Structure formats: C-alpha cells, structure tokens
Amino acid sequence: MEHKKPISILLVEDDESACEIIRSMLAMLYPQLLIYNAGDGQVGLELFRMHLPDIVITDINMPKMDGVEMLGNMTSIKPDSRVIVVSAQNNRNDIEKIFSLDYVVEFVPKPIDFDTLFASINRCIVSLSD
C-alpha cells in the first residue's frame, strides 16, 4: 500500500498577527497539512529549499527580500509549487508584475477575506491531486 506524503504549505508573511491568524486557521481547517512559516522572503526561501512545500502563501512587500524576488528564486528550485499571493498591493503595474510570474496561481487582496483565501487553498490542494 502506497503511503501518500502529506501536503505542505509555506506561509511567508511579515505581519506577525496576520501570520498567526492564518496559521491557526490552517491548522484547524486542514489538520493533515504540514505548515511552515517565515516572517520575510529570505527566511521563506531558506525554508522553501529545506522543505520543498507544495503550496506557498506569500505577501509581496516584506523586509530583507520581497515576495517577487523570493518567488523568482523558488520557481527555479521547484517550478510546480502552487502559489497564492496575499497583498495589499492595488497598483495595476504591481499586480501585472505578480501575474507575469508563471507560477502565481491565485491573488487574494488584503484585507484578507478568509473565505476567498481558503477557496484558493482548496483549489491548490485539488490541483495537486490531479
């Protein structure tokens, strides 16, 4: 019998309270998931290299390394990761830049609507099992 590896999520968010809320909700709604989190893009990239998560949820504006640079590095490591960008960016050029990255699957604007976020996560999980 084949043992299926649990799905893993990397949450990269510099707002500690937002990170804790999302992490707690993820743990409650998806107890089978492995969840890693980082407070900036640099630590996010290090965790990505170590764990090769299936799904990445990231902010764009962060200290040390922004989300676009971090995602650019990640795609060369594991191009099939699903990515959900959570951002307060509403500048059209910034949003176009985000979507020009091949691996951005979903965009959830801040303030976060959790129904939208979890619908995005569910679509990513379903696409991983296809």
C-alpha positions in Angstrom: 0.0 0.0 0.0 1.4 3.4 -1.0 1.7 6.0 1.7 0.8 9.4 0.4 3.1 12.3 1.6 1.1 15.0 3.4 0.6 18.3 1.6 2.8 21.1 2.9 2.3 24.8 3.0 4.8 27.6 3.4 3.3 30.8 4.8 5.5 33.9 4.3 4.1 37.0 6.0 5.9 39.8 7.9 2.8 40.8 9.8 3.1 38.5 12.9 -0.6 38.8 13.9 -1.8 38.1 10.4 0.6 35.1 10.1 -0.6 33.7 13.4 -4.3 34.0 12.5 -3.7 32.3 9.1 -1.5 29.6 10.6 -4.1 28.9 13.3 -7.0 28.7 10.8 -4.9 26.5 8.5 -4.1 24.1 11.4 -7.8 24.0 12.4 -9.3 23.5 8.9 -6.5 21.3 7.5 -5.1 19.3 10.4 -3.3 16.9 7.9 -1.2 19.7 6.4 2.4 20.4 7.3 2.7 24.2 7.8 6.0 26.2 7.8 6.1 29.9 8.3 8.6 32.7 7.8 8.5 36.5 8.6 10.4 37.6 5.5 11.4 36.5 2.0 14.9 35.5 2.9 13.8 33.0 5.6 10.9 32.0 3.3 13.4 31.0 0.6 15.6 29.1 3.1 12.5 27.1 4.4 11.5 26.5 0.8 14.8 25.0 0.0 14.7 22.8 3.1 11.1 21.5 2.8 10.1 22.0 -0.9 6.4 22.8 0.0 3.5 22.0 -2.3 1.8 25.4 -1.7 3.3 28.8 -0.9 1.2 31.6 0.5 3.1 34.9 0.5 2.9 38.6 0.9 4.8 40.8 -1.6 6.1 43.7 0.5 8.4 42.2 3.1 11.8 43.1 4.7 15.1 41.6 3.6 13.7 40.1 0.3 10.3 40.9 -1.2 7.9 38.3 -2.4 8.6 38.7 -6.1 12.3 38.1 -5.7 11.7 35.2 -3.3 9.2 33.6 -5.8 11.7 34.1 -8.7 14.2 32.1 -6.8 11.7 29.4 -5.8 10.5 28.7 -9.3 14.0 27.6 -10.3 14.0 25.1 -7.4 10.5 23.6 -7.6 8.5 25.1 -10.5 5.4 23.1 -9.8 4.7 24.6 -6.4 1.3 26.3 -6.2 1.5 30.0 -5.2 -1.1 32.2 -3.5 -0.1 35.9 -3.3 -1.8 37.8 -0.4 -1.1 41.5 -0.8 -2.4 45.0 -0.1 -0.9 46.0 -3.5 -3.6 47.5 -5.6 -1.3 49.2 -8.1 -2.1 47.8 -11.5 1.6 47.6 -12.5 2.4 45.6 -9.4 -0.5 43.2 -9.9 0.5 42.7 -13.5 4.1 42.0 -12.4 2.8 39.4 -9.9 0.8 37.7 -12.6 3.6 37.8 -15.1 5.3 35.2 -12.8 4.4 31.8 -14.3 3.7 30.1 -11.0 1.2 32.6 -9.4 -2.0 30.6 -9.1 -4.1 32.9 -7.0 -4.2 36.5 -5.8 -6.0 37.4 -2.6 -6.1 41.1 -1.8 -5.7 42.5 1.7 -7.5 42.9 4.0 -7.9 39.1 3.7 -11.3 37.7 3.0 -10.7 34.2 4.6 -13.4 32.6 2.5 -11.5 33.7 -0.6 -8.2 32.6 0.9 -9.4 29.1 1.8 -11.2 28.7 -1.5 -7.8 29.4 -3.2 -6.1 26.9 -0.9 -8.8 24.2 -1.7 -8.2 24.8 -5.4 -4.5 24.3 -4.9 -5.0 21.1 -2.9 -7.4 19.7 -5.6 -4.9 20.6 -8.4 -2.1 18.7 -6.5 -4.1 15.5 -6.5 -4.9 15.7 -10.3 
